[in-house]
């Protein structure tokens, strides 16, 4: 079974080269040699080189030690040989070491950058690979991306936190490498990142600082960039800057993750993993992968009151009544949680915070109609409060009236000192050719009526889920009237991005535009950070 042909290949080598899954299985069951070296590669390297992800998976299932097998030429592990995102995911699930080095001291991230495999790079970054790991020559993956002239990879690495000022052993930064080759397609991009925010020493704040996060599906990636900028400029973690953290839909999920000790970079990786695992097939999407991911993130039995600071507000809609009502998943009690009031409720009351599971709260806030099935009686909070700022301010005021009436401020003053509202991007306006609905008299009129009806339907959805425009103006005016500072950050988008977009290049571009927006508004970020600290 291990005999070789004239090219020194065994049957297993050939089966792996031509990605014959069943052939590989039969040979493995018959005891084929998995350590035979053909040239410089083992069968597992041959399989991955041929994009035979299933073959590689079978090899590891039969021989788990192959997960770290090295080729004889480069010293690369199987992870260094992958060509697809699926292969990355499978190898990581089977225990591959993301930080494993080849003979040149390179991680898989270096190799993927050299091979221009954007999807593989994003998958590795989403799983937390060390973005600034240096090879034996001191080069990071960003140096490699600069050398191969791929702006998409450069953007992906930077939005995941790559250090643009790091030098290799030749004292060259990625920017030096880019300009040396006069690669004008993205020299401006690298040059624009030549800033280094200095830390601000945190001081005690006498009033509450509130953070609100809009809903927006996968566009929640914008939130992670904005949050990262606030941490970078202030030198403090989000949890230490805010007394209240609130959000709607994906903003609510991020709020819960932050409050429960997850980092901003974890949240960014979570969203990339979510879109790969959840946004599959036709809508509405299967909720099982989403629920599994939320359970893995928060734990199956973690309750809302497991963490009490910062205070958390996550919006949802109670849709089992008419009119539907806005509901807050909270990590503190309010009068409506008292048993006498619950008994008088004509509808079954939701679980109290001490009983409410965190993952279910996250799932309920993100139960967007047409995208996911409802979570019991709950629908996506974005149906009422996609930008939850005003609703959160009302809830905070209510909290102080109930819990600390002696601390309730007088007219013109407030317990709220500062509000930071983060959005998920502002898409460009679109022209609407017709929006009138009337009784048609001709076939041409009938067409216009249909187009008008569709436009009106979109208008109602847009206004119900609005996060920008009038809703921001109202929040700003509300804060000015109570003497509180208000900061709103939401980056403009060159094109609308769907709530369930999965194309890595589109998403990286969106993140890049957010990064540029941050640089253009750095003074405002510094102003907010100084006020917070």
C-alpha positions as CSV (number, residue, x, y, z in Angstrom):
1,X,0.0,0.0,0.0
2,X,3.0,2.3,0.5
3,X,4.7,1.4,-2.8
4,X,6.0,4.4,-4.8
5,X,5.7,5.3,-8.5
6,X,8.5,6.8,-10.6
7,X,7.9,10.2,-9.1
8,X,8.4,8.7,-5.6
9,X,4.7,9.2,-4.8
10,X,2.6,6.7,-2.7
11,X,-1.0,6.1,-3.4
12,X,-1.8,8.5,-0.5
13,X,0.3,11.2,-2.0
14,X,-1.6,10.9,-5.3
15,X,-5.0,10.8,-3.6
16,X,-4.1,14.0,-1.7
17,X,-2.8,15.7,-4.7
18,X,-6.0,15.1,-6.6
19,X,-8.2,15.7,-3.5
20,X,-9.8,12.3,-3.6
21,X,-11.6,12.3,-0.2
22,X,-12.9,8.7,-0.3
23,X,-9.6,7.4,-1.6
24,X,-7.8,9.1,1.3
25,X,-10.2,7.6,3.8
26,X,-9.8,4.1,2.4
27,X,-6.0,4.3,2.4
28,X,-5.9,5.7,5.9
29,X,-8.2,2.8,7.1
30,X,-5.8,0.4,5.4
31,X,-2.8,1.9,7.3
32,X,-1.2,4.0,4.6
33,X,2.0,5.8,5.7
34,X,1.2,9.5,6.5
35,X,4.8,10.4,7.1
36,X,6.2,9.6,3.7
37,X,8.0,12.7,2.3
38,X,7.5,13.4,-1.4
39,X,10.0,16.1,-2.3
40,X,9.7,18.1,0.9
41,X,6.1,17.7,1.7
42,X,4.1,15.2,3.7
43,X,0.7,14.1,2.5
44,X,-1.1,16.7,4.6
45,X,0.9,19.5,3.0
46,X,0.2,18.1,-0.4
47,X,-3.6,18.0,0.4
48,X,-3.6,21.6,1.6
49,X,-1.5,22.8,-1.4
50,X,-4.2,21.2,-3.7
51,X,-6.9,22.9,-1.7
52,X,-8.0,19.5,-0.4
53,X,-9.5,20.7,2.9
54,X,-11.5,17.6,3.5
55,X,-8.5,15.3,2.8
56,X,-6.4,17.3,5.3
57,X,-9.2,17.0,7.9
58,X,-9.3,13.2,7.4
59,X,-5.6,12.9,7.8
60,X,-5.7,14.8,11.1
61,X,-8.7,12.8,12.3
62,X,-6.7,9.6,11.8
63,X,-3.4,11.1,13.0
64,X,-3.9,14.1,15.3
65,X,-0.2,14.7,15.5
66,X,-0.2,15.9,11.9
67,X,-1.7,19.2,13.0
68,X,1.8,20.3,13.7
69,X,3.7,18.4,11.0
70,X,6.5,20.4,9.4
71,X,7.5,20.3,5.7
72,X,11.2,19.7,5.1
73,X,11.9,22.8,3.0
74,X,10.3,25.7,4.8
75,X,9.5,24.2,8.1
76,X,5.9,25.2,7.8
77,X,3.0,23.7,9.7
78,X,-0.2,22.8,7.9
79,X,-1.6,26.2,8.8
80,X,1.2,27.8,6.7
81,X,-0.1,25.8,3.7
82,X,-3.8,26.7,3.7
83,X,-5.4,28.4,0.8
84,X,-9.0,29.0,2.0
85,X,-10.8,30.4,5.0
86,X,-12.5,27.1,5.4
87,X,-9.2,25.4,5.8
88,X,-8.1,27.9,8.4
89,X,-11.3,27.4,10.4
90,X,-11.0,23.6,10.3
91,X,-7.3,23.5,11.4
92,X,-8.0,26.0,14.2
93,X,-10.9,23.9,15.4
94,X,-8.6,20.9,15.5
95,X,-6.0,22.7,17.6
96,X,-3.6,24.3,15.2
97,X,-1.2,26.8,16.8
98,X,-1.7,30.2,15.2
99,X,1.7,31.4,16.4
100,X,3.7,28.5,15.0
101,X,6.8,29.6,13.2
102,X,8.5,28.3,10.0
103,X,12.2,28.2,9.5
104,X,12.2,32.0,8.7
105,X,10.4,32.7,11.9
106,X,7.2,33.5,10.1
107,X,3.7,32.8,11.4
108,X,0.9,31.7,9.0
109,X,-0.2,35.4,8.9
110,X,3.1,36.3,7.2
111,X,2.7,33.6,4.6
112,X,-1.0,34.5,3.9
113,X,0.1,38.1,3.4
114,X,2.8,37.1,0.9
115,X,0.3,34.9,-0.9
116,X,-2.4,37.7,-0.9
117,X,-5.0,35.5,0.7
118,X,-7.3,38.1,2.2
119,X,-10.0,35.7,3.4
120,X,-7.4,33.6,5.3
121,X,-5.9,36.7,6.8
122,X,-9.3,37.9,8.1
123,X,-10.0,34.5,9.5
124,X,-6.7,34.4,11.4
125,X,-7.2,37.9,12.7
126,X,-10.7,37.2,13.8
127,X,-9.4,34.3,15.9
128,X,-6.9,36.6,17.6
129,X,-3.6,35.8,15.8
130,X,-0.7,38.2,16.9
131,X,-1.0,40.9,14.3
132,X,2.5,42.3,15.1
133,X,4.4,39.1,15.3
134,X,7.9,39.6,13.7
135,X,9.8,37.1,11.7
136,X,13.6,36.4,12.1
137,X,14.3,39.6,10.1
138,X,12.0,41.7,12.3
139,X,9.3,42.0,9.6
140,X,5.6,41.9,10.6
141,X,2.8,40.9,8.3
142,X,2.3,44.6,7.5
143,X,5.9,44.8,6.2
144,X,5.1,41.8,3.9
145,X,1.8,43.3,2.7
146,X,3.7,46.5,1.8
147,X,6.2,44.5,-0.1
148,X,3.6,42.6,-2.2
149,X,1.6,45.8,-2.9
150,X,-1.9,44.7,-1.7
151,X,-3.8,47.6,-0.2
152,X,-6.7,45.4,0.9
153,X,-4.4,43.3,3.1
154,X,-2.8,46.5,4.4
155,X,-6.2,47.8,5.4
156,X,-7.2,44.5,7.0
157,X,-4.1,44.4,9.2
158,X,-4.4,48.0,10.2
159,X,-8.0,47.8,11.2
160,X,-7.1,44.8,13.4
161,X,-4.5,46.9,15.2
162,X,-1.3,46.4,13.3
163,X,1.5,48.8,14.4
164,X,2.4,51.0,11.4
165,X,5.5,52.4,13.0
166,X,7.2,49.1,13.9
167,X,10.7,48.7,12.3
168,X,12.4,45.6,11.1
169,X,16.0,44.7,11.6
170,X,16.9,47.0,8.7
171,X,15.1,49.9,10.5
172,X,12.4,50.1,7.9
173,X,8.7,50.6,8.7
174,X,6.0,49.4,6.4
175,X,5.7,52.9,5.1
176,X,9.3,53.0,4.1
177,X,8.9,49.8,2.1
178,X,5.8,51.2,0.4
179,X,7.4,54.5,-0.6
180,X,10.6,52.8,-1.7
181,X,8.7,51.0,-4.4
182,X,6.7,54.1,-5.3
183,X,3.4,52.2,-4.9
184,X,1.1,55.1,-5.4
185,X,-2.1,53.1,-5.2
186,X,-1.9,53.2,-1.4
187,X,1.1,55.2,-0.3
188,X,-1.4,57.9,0.8
189,X,-3.2,55.3,2.9
190,X,-0.1,54.4,4.9
191,X,1.0,58.1,5.1
192,X,-2.4,59.0,6.6
193,X,-1.7,56.8,9.5
194,X,1.3,58.6,10.8
195,X,-0.1,59.6,14.2
196,X,0.4,58.3,17.7
197,X,-2.2,59.1,20.3
198,X,-0.8,59.8,23.7
199,X,-2.5,58.4,26.8
200,X,-4.6,60.7,29.1
201,X,-4.5,60.2,32.8
202,X,-7.9,59.2,34.1
203,X,-9.4,61.5,36.7
204,X,-12.5,60.9,38.8
205,X,-15.7,62.1,37.1
206,X,-18.5,63.4,39.4
207,X,-21.4,62.7,36.9
208,X,-22.4,59.7,34.9
209,X,-20.9,59.1,31.5
210,X,-23.1,57.2,29.1
211,X,-22.2,55.2,26.0
212,X,-24.9,54.2,23.4
213,X,-24.3,51.9,20.5
214,X,-26.6,51.8,17.5
215,X,-27.8,48.7,15.7
216,X,-26.8,47.8,12.2
217,X,-26.0,44.1,11.7
218,X,-22.5,43.4,10.4
219,X,-22.0,47.2,10.2
220,X,-21.4,46.9,13.9
221,X,-17.8,46.5,12.8
222,X,-17.8,50.3,12.6
223,X,-18.5,50.4,16.3
224,X,-15.4,48.3,17.1
225,X,-13.2,50.8,15.2
226,X,-14.8,53.8,17.0
227,X,-14.5,52.1,20.4
228,X,-10.9,51.2,19.7
229,X,-10.1,54.8,18.8
230,X,-11.7,56.0,22.1
231,X,-9.5,53.5,24.0
232,X,-6.4,54.4,22.0
233,X,-6.8,58.2,22.5
234,X,-7.9,58.0,26.2
235,X,-5.5,55.3,27.2
236,X,-8.3,53.7,29.2
237,X,-10.6,50.7,28.7
238,X,-14.2,51.4,27.7
239,X,-15.5,49.9,31.0
240,X,-13.4,52.3,33.0
241,X,-14.6,55.3,31.1
242,X,-18.4,54.8,31.2
243,X,-21.0,54.3,34.0
244,X,-23.7,53.1,31.6
245,X,-23.1,51.1,28.4
246,X,-26.2,50.5,26.2
247,X,-26.9,49.2,22.8
248,X,-29.4,48.0,20.3
249,X,-29.2,44.7,18.3
250,X,-25.5,44.2,17.4
251,X,-24.7,47.3,19.5
252,X,-26.4,45.5,22.4
253,X,-24.4,42.4,21.8
254,X,-21.2,44.4,21.8
255,X,-22.3,46.3,25.0
256,X,-22.9,43.0,26.8
257,X,-19.5,41.6,25.6
258,X,-17.7,44.7,26.8
259,X,-19.4,44.7,30.2
260,X,-18.6,41.0,30.6
261,X,-14.9,41.6,30.1
262,X,-14.4,41.1,26.4
263,X,-12.0,43.4,24.6
264,X,-12.8,45.6,21.6
265,X,-10.6,43.4,19.4
266,X,-12.5,40.3,20.6
267,X,-15.8,42.0,19.6
268,X,-14.3,42.7,16.1
269,X,-13.2,39.1,15.7
270,X,-16.6,37.9,17.0
271,X,-18.4,39.8,14.3
272,X,-16.2,38.4,11.5
273,X,-16.8,34.9,12.9
274,X,-20.5,35.6,13.2
275,X,-20.9,36.5,9.6
276,X,-19.1,33.4,8.4
277,X,-21.0,31.0,10.6
278,X,-24.5,32.7,10.7
279,X,-25.1,34.5,7.4
280,X,-25.5,31.3,5.3
281,X,-28.3,30.3,3.0
282,X,-31.6,32.1,2.4
283,X,-33.2,34.5,4.9
284,X,-34.4,34.1,7.5
285,X,-31.1,32.6,8.7
286,X,-30.9,29.5,10.9
287,X,-30.7,30.8,14.5
288,X,-28.9,27.8,15.9
289,X,-25.3,28.9,14.8
290,X,-26.0,32.4,16.3
291,X,-27.3,31.0,19.5
292,X,-24.3,28.6,19.8
293,X,-21.9,31.5,19.2
294,X,-23.6,33.6,21.9
295,X,-23.6,30.7,24.3
296,X,-19.8,30.2,23.7
297,X,-19.2,33.9,24.2
298,X,-21.3,34.5,27.3
299,X,-21.8,31.1,28.8
300,X,-25.1,29.2,28.8
301,X,-26.1,30.1,32.4
302,X,-24.5,33.5,33.0
303,X,-27.1,35.9,34.3
304,X,-27.5,39.7,33.6
305,X,-26.6,40.5,37.2
306,X,-23.3,38.6,37.1
307,X,-21.7,42.0,36.4
308,X,-23.2,45.1,38.0
309,X,-20.8,47.8,36.8
310,X,-21.0,49.4,34.3
311,X,-24.8,49.4,34.3
312,X,-26.1,47.8,31.1
313,X,-29.2,48.5,29.0
314,X,-29.9,46.4,25.9
315,X,-33.0,47.1,23.9
316,X,-35.6,44.7,22.6
317,X,-39.2,44.9,21.5
318,X,-42.0,43.0,23.3
319,X,-44.0,42.1,20.2
320,X,-46.7,39.9,21.9
321,X,-48.9,42.9,22.5
322,X,-50.4,45.8,20.6
323,X,-49.0,48.4,20.6
324,X,-45.6,46.7,20.9
325,X,-43.4,48.1,23.6
326,X,-39.7,48.9,24.1
327,X,-38.0,46.7,26.7
328,X,-34.6,46.9,28.3
329,X,-32.6,43.9,29.4
330,X,-30.8,45.3,32.4
331,X,-28.2,44.2,35.0
332,X,-30.1,46.1,37.8
333,X,-33.6,46.1,39.2
334,X,-36.4,48.5,38.6
335,X,-39.9,48.8,40.2
336,X,-41.5,46.7,37.4
337,X,-39.3,43.8,38.6
338,X,-41.1,43.7,42.0
339,X,-43.4,40.7,42.5
340,X,-46.7,42.7,43.2
341,X,-46.3,44.7,40.0
342,X,-45.4,41.6,38.0
343,X,-48.5,39.8,39.2
344,X,-50.7,42.7,38.0
345,X,-49.2,42.6,34.5
346,X,-51.9,41.4,32.0
347,X,-49.0,39.8,30.0
348,X,-46.5,37.2,31.2
349,X,-43.6,39.3,32.5
350,X,-40.1,38.7,31.2
351,X,-37.5,37.2,33.6
352,X,-36.0,39.5,36.2
353,X,-32.4,40.5,35.7
354,X,-31.1,38.0,38.3
355,X,-32.7,35.2,36.3
356,X,-32.3,36.5,32.7
357,X,-29.5,34.7,30.8
358,X,-27.1,37.0,29.0
359,X,-27.0,35.1,25.8
360,X,-30.8,35.2,25.5
361,X,-30.8,38.9,26.1
362,X,-28.2,39.2,23.3
363,X,-30.3,37.0,21.0
364,X,-33.5,38.9,21.8
365,X,-32.0,42.3,21.0
366,X,-30.7,41.0,17.7
367,X,-33.9,39.2,16.5
368,X,-34.2,41.3,13.4
369,X,-37.4,40.4,11.4
370,X,-36.7,38.7,8.0
371,X,-33.2,38.0,9.1
372,X,-33.9,35.8,12.2
373,X,-36.8,34.2,13.8
374,X,-38.2,35.9,16.9
375,X,-36.7,35.1,20.3
376,X,-39.9,34.1,22.0
377,X,-41.9,37.3,22.5
378,X,-38.9,39.5,21.7
379,X,-38.0,41.2,18.4
380,X,-35.0,43.3,17.5
381,X,-34.8,46.5,19.5
382,X,-34.0,48.4,16.4
383,X,-37.7,48.4,15.4
384,X,-38.3,51.1,18.1
385,X,-34.8,52.3,19.2
386,X,-32.2,51.6,16.6
387,X,-30.4,54.7,18.0
388,X,-31.2,54.2,21.6
389,X,-29.8,57.4,23.0
390,X,-33.0,59.2,24.0
391,X,-34.5,56.0,25.4
392,X,-31.4,55.4,27.5
393,X,-31.4,58.9,28.8
394,X,-35.0,58.5,29.8
395,X,-34.2,55.3,31.6
396,X,-31.2,56.8,33.4
397,X,-33.4,59.6,34.6
398,X,-36.0,57.1,35.8
399,X,-33.3,55.1,37.6
400,X,-32.3,58.1,39.7
401,X,-35.9,59.1,40.4
402,X,-36.4,55.6,41.8
403,X,-33.1,54.5,43.4
404,X,-31.5,57.8,44.4
405,X,-34.2,60.5,44.7
406,X,-31.9,62.4,47.0
407,X,-29.3,62.7,44.2
408,X,-31.9,63.9,41.6
409,X,-30.6,67.2,40.3
410,X,-32.6,70.3,39.9
411,X,-33.7,72.1,36.7
412,X,-30.8,72.8,34.3
413,X,-28.7,70.2,36.0
414,X,-28.5,66.4,35.8
415,X,-26.8,63.3,37.0
416,X,-25.7,62.8,33.4
417,X,-22.4,64.5,32.6
418,X,-21.5,63.2,29.2
419,X,-23.1,61.1,26.4
420,X,-21.1,59.4,23.7
421,X,-23.3,58.0,20.9
422,X,-21.7,55.7,18.3
423,X,-23.3,54.8,15.0
424,X,-22.8,52.1,12.4
425,X,-22.0,54.3,9.5
426,X,-23.9,56.8,7.4
427,X,-24.7,55.5,3.9
428,X,-24.8,58.0,1.0
429,X,-28.3,59.4,0.1
430,X,-30.1,57.8,-2.9
431,X,-32.4,59.4,-5.3
432,X,-36.0,58.2,-5.2
433,X,-37.7,58.6,-8.6
434,X,-41.2,58.2,-7.5
435,X,-43.0,58.0,-4.1
436,X,-46.6,58.9,-5.0
437,X,-49.4,56.3,-4.5
438,X,-52.7,57.0,-6.4
439,X,-55.4,55.3,-8.4
440,X,-53.9,54.3,-11.7
441,X,-55.5,55.3,-15.0
442,X,-53.0,53.8,-17.4
443,X,-50.5,50.9,-17.5
444,X,-47.7,53.5,-17.0
445,X,-49.5,54.8,-13.9
446,X,-49.8,51.2,-12.6
447,X,-46.0,50.8,-12.8
448,X,-45.4,54.2,-11.1
449,X,-47.9,53.2,-8.3
450,X,-46.0,50.0,-7.7
451,X,-42.7,51.8,-7.5
452,X,-44.2,54.5,-5.3
453,X,-45.6,51.9,-2.9
454,X,-42.2,50.2,-2.7
455,X,-40.6,53.6,-2.0
456,X,-43.1,54.4,0.7
457,X,-42.5,51.0,2.3
458,X,-38.8,51.6,2.3
459,X,-39.4,55.1,3.7
460,X,-41.3,53.6,6.7
461,X,-38.7,51.0,7.4
462,X,-35.9,53.6,7.2
463,X,-37.7,56.0,9.5
464,X,-38.6,53.3,12.0
465,X,-35.0,52.2,12.2
466,X,-33.4,55.6,11.7
467,X,-30.1,56.2,13.5
468,X,-29.0,59.5,12.0
469,X,-30.6,62.8,11.1
470,X,-33.5,64.0,13.3
471,X,-32.9,61.3,16.0
472,X,-29.4,62.6,16.5
473,X,-30.6,66.3,16.5
474,X,-33.1,65.5,19.2
475,X,-30.6,63.7,21.4
476,X,-28.1,66.6,21.1
477,X,-30.8,69.1,22.0
478,X,-31.9,67.0,25.0
479,X,-28.3,66.9,26.3
480,X,-27.9,70.7,25.8
481,X,-31.1,71.4,27.7
482,X,-29.9,69.3,30.7
483,X,-26.4,70.7,30.6
484,X,-24.6,67.5,29.4
485,X,-21.9,67.2,26.8
486,X,-22.9,65.2,23.8
487,X,-20.6,63.5,21.2
488,X,-21.8,61.7,18.2
489,X,-19.5,59.6,16.0
490,X,-20.6,57.7,12.9
491,X,-18.4,57.4,9.8
492,X,-19.7,58.3,6.3
493,X,-19.8,55.3,3.9
494,X,-18.9,55.5,0.2
495,X,-21.6,52.9,-0.5
496,X,-24.4,51.2,1.5
497,X,-23.4,48.0,3.1
498,X,-26.0,45.4,3.8
499,X,-26.7,44.3,7.4
500,X,-25.7,40.7,6.4
501,X,-22.8,41.5,4.1
502,X,-20.2,38.7,4.0
503,X,-17.6,39.9,1.5
504,X,-14.4,40.5,3.4
505,X,-13.1,43.1,0.9
506,X,-16.3,45.2,1.3
507,X,-16.1,44.9,5.1
508,X,-12.4,45.8,5.2
509,X,-13.1,48.8,3.0
510,X,-15.9,49.9,5.4
511,X,-13.5,49.6,8.3
512,X,-10.9,51.5,6.4
513,X,-13.3,54.3,5.8
514,X,-14.0,54.4,9.5
515,X,-10.3,54.6,10.3
516,X,-9.9,57.5,7.9
517,X,-12.9,59.2,9.5
518,X,-11.3,58.8,12.9
519,X,-8.1,60.4,11.7
520,X,-10.1,63.3,10.2
521,X,-11.9,63.8,13.4
522,X,-9.1,63.1,15.8
523,X,-9.5,66.4,17.6
524,X,-13.1,65.6,18.4
525,X,-12.1,62.2,19.8
526,X,-9.5,63.8,21.9
527,X,-12.0,66.3,23.2
528,X,-14.4,63.5,24.2
529,X,-11.6,61.6,25.8
530,X,-10.4,64.6,27.8
531,X,-14.0,65.2,29.0
532,X,-14.3,61.5,30.0
533,X,-11.1,61.4,32.0
